[in-house]
């Protein structure tokens, strides 16, 4: 009974922790962008202020229940995923869910966004969603191959066991040491999944009036801001868990997570975005090739 109660508390607490850390990740992303562009950047609590402001606005237009459900799916997919991402002192239900369940949950937000925007019947939104789903198809293939390689290497899809195995032997048993090619492919797939330059084709504000966000305002746009916080956290923590030994304590956990996220963020603001066909061609070529080479090394 006590173990069950502790698990329930962890499942409730883990998304809250993820959201708070995710807000600071959004802040770091904006600060890095500002520094690269020779600006000062936003103040400390600006990401939180943005969300509060958007939820405080009255939404004038309603697109029906499906529109609301789409936003709930977009945020809820990541909220559910946090319970499967072990952090120092909290495992949640990671031992029961595994990598396969986690991979499915990370796909739910994009599908929810497509469902919600599709209800609006706005052609600009539909263009953005078609690009978003094409992007998801592109980066999910190397992502699944990478997950397969990691599971094969550690003979488990349980993230708790994978992290424990890496921590037991130190740096030499980390995924990035044993599977460096897969780690590079995983970082590539992670960058593409975040939808930042050069992979932000489905946003493309100069082309399609902000794509999926064209019909999002007030609480709906606030929901997308919340989703972004969870997205940055989920992608970076998953990479840390698979290749960097997880977090031995909160200090190393945060340093690794923010450090991993800084790599695609810096790259994002140094390169222009690709077209949809270029994105698919690039992602299906290099990260998939690297992931397959990495699996070949793992199996040998």
Long-range contacts (C-beta under 8 A, 24 or more apart in sequence): 7-92, 7-93, 10-83, 10-90, 10-91, 10-92, 11-83, 11-92, 11-93, 13-90, 14-82, 14-83, 14-85, 14-87, 14-90, 14-92, 15-79, 15-82, 15-83, 15-230, 17-82, 17-87, 17-90, 18-78, 18-82, 18-85, 18-229, 18-230, 18-233, 18-234, 18-237, 19-226, 19-229, 19-230, 19-233, 21-233, 21-254, 21-257, 22-228, 22-229, 22-230, 22-231, 22-232, 22-233, 23-47, 23-48, 23-229, 24-258, 25-229, 25-232, 25-233, 25-236, 25-257, 25-258, 25-261, 26-225, 26-228, 26-229, 26-232, 28-258, 28-261, 28-262, 28-265, 29-232, 29-261, 29-265, 32-262, 32-265, 32-266, 32-269, 33-265, 33-268, 33-269, 36-266, 36-269, 36-270, 37-269, 47-225, 47-229, 50-222, 50-225, 51-222, 51-225, 51-226, 53-222, 54-217, 54-218, 54-219, 54-221, 54-222, 54-225, 55-218, 55-219, 55-222, 57-217, 57-218, 57-219, 58-218, 59-217, 59-218, 59-219, 59-220, 60-217, 60-218, 61-215, 61-217, 63-116, 63-119, 63-120, 63-215, 64-119, 66-115, 66-116, 66-118, 66-119, 67-116, 67-119, 67-120, 67-215, 67-220, 68-116, 69-112, 69-115, 69-116, 70-112, 70-113, 70-114, 70-115, 70-116, 70-117, 70-118, 70-119, 71-112, 71-113, 71-116, 71-219, 71-220, 71-223, 71-224, 72-112, 72-223, 73-108, 73-109, 73-111, 73-112, 73-113, 73-115, 73-116, 74-108, 74-109, 74-110, 74-112, 74-113, 74-116, 74-223, 74-224, 74-227, 75-109, 75-223, 75-226, 75-227, 75-230, 76-108, 76-112, 77-105, 77-106, 77-107, 77-108, 77-109, 77-112, 78-105, 78-106, 78-109, 78-227, 78-230, 78-231, 78-234, 79-230, 80-105, 80-108, 81-105, 81-106, 81-230, 81-234, 82-230, 82-233, 82-234, 84-159, 85-159, 85-234, 85-237, 85-238, 85-241, 86-159, 86-160, 86-163, 86-241, 86-246, 87-237, 87-247, 87-250, 87-253, 88-246, 88-247, 88-248, 88-249, 88-250, 88-253, 89-250, 91-160, 94-158, 94-159, 94-160, 95-158, 95-160, 95-161, 98-157, 98-158, 98-159, 99-147, 99-150, 99-151, 99-157, 99-158, 99-159, 100-147, 100-157, 102-159, 102-238, 103-143, 103-144, 103-147, 106-193, 106-234, 106-238, 107-136, 107-140, 109-227, 109-231, 110-136, 113-212, 113-224, 114-212, 116-220, 117-212, 117-214, 117-215, 117-216, 120-214, 120-215, 122-214, 122-215, 124-208, 124-209, 124-210, 124-211, 124-214, 125-211, 125-212, 125-214, 125-215, 127-208, 127-211, 128-202, 128-203, 128-204, 128-208, 128-210, 128-211, 128-212, 128-213, 128-214, 129-202, 129-211, 129-212, 131-201, 131-202, 131-204, 131-211, 131-276, 132-195, 132-202, 132-211, 132-212, 134-202, 134-276, 134-279, 134-280, 135-192, 135-195, 135-199, 135-201, 135-202, 135-276, 135-279, 135-280, 137-280, 138-192, 138-279, 138-280, 138-283, 138-284, 139-189, 139-192, 139-193, 139-199, 139-283, 139-287, 141-283, 141-284, 141-288, 142-185, 142-186, 142-188, 142-189, 142-283, 142-284, 142-287, 142-288, 142-290, 142-291, 143-186, 143-189, 143-193, 145-185, 145-288, 145-291, 145-292, 145-295, 146-182, 146-185, 146-186, 146-189, 146-242, 146-291, 146-294, 147-242, 148-295, 149-179, 149-182, 149-291, 149-294, 149-295, 149-298, 150-175, 150-179, 150-182, 150-242, 150-243, 152-295, 152-298, 152-299, 153-178, 153-179, 153-182, 153-298, 159-241, 162-241, 162-242, 163-241, 163-245, 163-246, 166-244, 166-245, 166-246, 167-245, 167-246, 167-248, 171-245, 173-245, 174-243, 174-244, 174-245, 175-242, 175-243, 175-244, 175-245, 176-243, 176-244, 178-298, 179-243, 179-294, 179-297, 179-298, 180-294, 181-290, 181-291, 181-293, 181-294, 181-297, 182-243, 182-290, 182-291, 182-294, 182-295, 182-298, 183-243, 183-294, 184-290, 184-294, 185-287, 185-288, 185-290, 185-291, 185-294, 186-239, 186-242, 186-243, 186-291, 187-239, 187-260, 187-263, 187-264, 188-283, 188-286, 188-287, 188-290, 189-283, 189-287, 189-291, 190-235, 190-236, 190-238, 190-239, 190-260, 190-264, 191-263, 191-264, 191-267, 191-268, 192-279, 192-283, 192-287, 193-235, 194-231, 194-232, 194-235, 194-264, 194-268, 196-264, 196-265, 196-268, 197-267, 197-268, 197-269, 197-271, 197-272, 197-273, 198-268, 198-271, 198-272, 198-273, 198-274, 198-279, 199-273, 199-274, 199-279, 199-283, 200-268, 200-273, 201-273, 201-274, 201-275, 201-276, 201-279, 204-273, 232-261, 233-257, 235-261, 236-260, 236-261
